[in-house]
Amino acid sequence: NKEDWSVAYAMQELTDSRNHVVRHWLEPSIKAPKRYFTLAPKQPTKEENKRGANMWLESLLKITRVGTPLPLVGNSASETLARKLWSGGGNSDFDQKERIPKGCQAVVELEIELLTGRTHQIRGQLAAMGFPLVGDVQYGGATPVEAVPNKYRDSERLALQCTRLEFLEPVDGVVEVEDGSTHRRRSKANAADVDPPFVSSDRWNRFELKRAWWSNFVEQYEQDVTDERDDTATISSQDPAFSNNKSTIEKDKNQIVQKGPRPDLLPHRVQLSAGRNKYVLVRAFLPPGSTKANDNDPANYWFVKSASPEESGGPYHGNVARELREWIEACGFEVHVTGGGRIDYDPLQ
């Protein structure tokens, strides 16, 4: 949720971190939210430690999977997804827009492997990287909203769920230890009488949860997007402001690293904001020398997007196109803005 990031740059940051150990340092404090820092702090001396100064704790995790980014604005499917996520899955959409952090344009599902066990570790480390959890007020993943008398509001719910648990199966009964002696594993019946207190076998127990509480909302979003694409008519309007406009849309090339054409990561084709706003019509195509990943892939991909000046960061068509352009380029495609104008979109009609 860093305001100077594009979605494409943020996704590149996550992708580059995948399968690498992410290290932060946890500030010694009993207060919450916890503060995680990237740079190693100066640890207290032995004398300071004796006087009660606590050590900073090294915190390690690994991002094992990065999903596909899902936009939160631009069409009714995205807005429905945002409402469901920030209401914790409840039916009420009261104040959900106020809950979404400023500048948050998309969400992405991650799988995390914890290598240490610190307080609020996943919440704190991801927030320190600029990726707070959906619904997490303490760490920037939701904006606190004051309660309104006599108005029901769904409780906030973090998009955080344990999906995998592994441990060695305990052995019950007589076991042999390294010195050749035998012991009976401690159990509730004779916990006070035996030693050693615990013996593990070499058998692993593994439990895995295939779905999270938000899985249904993501699946419904994907179905809604498919339905919207089927109902979308071709838009064919031209704006003279777009002639030779390539130089008018600025981008930071250092923030975009192309990994080759990836049509599966392209954004949704139709992204319309409610109200009367400027829109752009964008064509994505393979760069010279590239080949299709699949013979059935089209030669061109078309996109239409409208946004208010507040959403796009400025009043011009170039502002509306910027985010879409960067996302498409990060997927390895060339981009040409072919047209634009104004559109009055009512998602309820």
C-alpha positions, 0 to 999 in steps of 0.5 A: 500500500505504498502510494508511489508503487504501481501494481506491477512494481508491487507484484515484482517485489513479491515475485522477487521475494518468492522462495527467499528468506525474508528477514526483519528485526522485532523491536523489544516491546510489550505494546502492539502493533509490533514494529519490524525493521529491515536493518539490524539494530544495535543490540544491548550490551550484557550490562544493559541486558542485566538492567532489563534491556531486551534483545531485538529478535530476528524474524524469518519467513519465506513467501512460497507462493504468489497468486494473481493480483485481483483489482479492487476497482474498475468493475462491479466484480472488483467492487463486490470482492472488495466489499466482501473482503473488508466486511469479513464475509458479512452481508453488510456493505456499510462503510466498506469503502472507508475501510479500504486503505488509501491507494490500495488498488489490488489484492493478492493471495500469498502462502507463507512459511514461518521459520521463526515464531514471533508475535504478529510475525506474518502481519508485522513483516508483510506490513513492513514490506508494504503488503498489510493483510486485508482487514488488519487495522493495526498494521495498515490493512484497513482504515478504522471507522467510527461506529454509528449509533443504531447501525450494525457493522460486520466485525473486522476479519483478518485475511490470515489463515493457517493452511498446513500443519506438520509434526512428528507423531508421539510414541505411546508405550515403551521406547528405546533411547540412545543409551540403550535403556527403555522408558515409557512415554509420559501420558496423562495417566502416569505423568508424574511417574515417568521420564523422559517427558516426551519421545517422538517417532519418525512418522510425520502427521500432515494436515492441510486446509485447501480453502480459506474463508475468502476462497468463495469470494475469489471464485465468485469474482472470477465467475463475475468477471467471465460473465462481464466479459461475455456481455461487453460490447466493442468500444470504438471511439477515438480521441485526438488527444491520443495521437502520438501520445506514447511520449506523454505517458511517463513510466519508471523503467527501472521499476518494471522487470519483464519476465517474458509474455505472460497472458495469464497475468494480464489484468481484467479487460474491462475496468470501469468506475461508477460515474462520468469519467475519462476512459482509455482503450488499450491494445496489448500485443507481443513484442517483436521476436516473441512467440505465443505461449499457446497457439490459441492465444490471440495476437492482440488483447484489448482493455478499457478502463475508466477512473476518476481523477482521485483514483488515477492520480490526475485529470488526464487520460494519461493518468487513467492509462498509467496503472494499466499500461505498467501492469501490461508491460510487466507481463511482457507485452507492448502497449498502445493506447488507441483511443479514449473519451468520457463514459457515464457508467452506472453499475446498477443498470 
